[in-house]
Amino acid sequence: MNTLLEGLKASKEKICVVGVDVTNSKVFEVIKELREFGIEPVVYDPIAREEEVKEEFDIELEKDYKEKAPYDAILYAVRHRVFLETFTLEEFKMLSCEPLILFDIKGVFDRKDAERLGFIYWRL
């Protein structure tokens, strides 16, 4: 986890967190640490209940992640079916600044494919 946080902190300041899971607090810990370093990530999850995320974690969910692009880094945090069907490496590339930085917490994407597209790729 420390390597992930160090990488996120070093990736400048505009980070998009794709997916939250209220049953797994790890992503919320990452968001909390980013905030402690003055980084307010854009958090997108159309499945999560907005009120619950706001009340329990003080996080406003973004409705239109594309509007805030480009991002310095993307943190892909969950394996929700809607994300698996929606997000591709090509989509993340279009949303990102150079250098392309992707933190794939759940290991959804193939490292070689990500690196072939120019991503600095990290996963658990």
N, C-alpha and C positions, 0 to 999 in steps of 0.2 A: 504494500500500500504506500509506503514512503516514496518509492521510486515513481509511482503514478503521480503522487502529489507534487513531487519535485518537478516532474515533467510538465504538469499542468501549470504550475506557478511560473515556470520558465517560458511558457508558450505565449507570453504576452498577457493580454487581458480579456479578449473576447472569446469566450468559451461557450459552446452549445452542449448542454447535457440532454441527450436523447433518451428519455424514459426514466421513470422513477418507480420504485416498488416500495410501498409503505410497509411491507412485511420484511424488507431487507434494508436495514438502516445504513449500509456501507456507502451508498451513493449520497445519502444525506450528510454523512460524515465528511465526504469529499467536498460537498458544497459548503459545509460549515468552514472547513479549513481554507477553501478558496476565498471565502468572505473575509476571513481573518487576515488574508494577504491583500485585501482591497479589490478582489476580483468578484464581480457579481455576475455569475453565469446566467445565460438564457436557458431556461428549463422547459422542455417540451414533452408532453405526454397527454395525448387526447383520451387515454383510457383512465388515467388517474382521476380521482374525485378532487376537483379544485378546492372545495371547502376543507376537506380533510387535510390536504397537503398544506394549505395556508394555515390552518389552525394548529396542526401538530408540528410543522417544521418552518413556518413563516416563509414559505416559498410561493411566489406568484407563478403560475404556469403560463407560458407563452402560447398563444393560440396560433400564431403565424411565424414559425421559425425562419421561413425564407425572408421575411421582411427585415430581420436583423442581420442577415448575412452581408458580407462574408465574415467567417469566424477564423480566429487564430488556431483553434483546436476544437475537435469534436470528441465528446465522451459518449460512446455508445454503451448504455448501461443495462439494458434489459433485452430479453428475447421475446417480447410480445409479438404475436402473429402479425398484427397490423404493421409493425416495424419491419419484420422479415419480408413482408410483401411490398413495402413502400420504399425502404432505403436500400440503395446500392452504393458501391464504392464510387461509381460515376456521379451519383447524386451528391454524396459527401464532397467530392472533388469540386463540384460546381458551387458548393456552399462555403468553400474554404479559401483562405489566403495562402500564399506561398511563404514558407514551406508548408506542405500539407501535413497536418498532425492528427492522427486518429488513435484514440485510446479505446480499444474494443474489449470491454470488461468481460463479456461473455464468450469471446472467441468465435464470433459469428462469421467473420470474414477470413479468407485465406491470406496468410501473411505475404506469400509471393505475389498474389494478385494485387494486394494493396501496394506493395513496394514497386511493382511494375508500373502502377499508375502514379508513382512519385510520392506516396505517403511515407512519412516517418510513422511506423506502426508499432503499437505496444498493446499487449494483452496479458491477462492473468494466466 
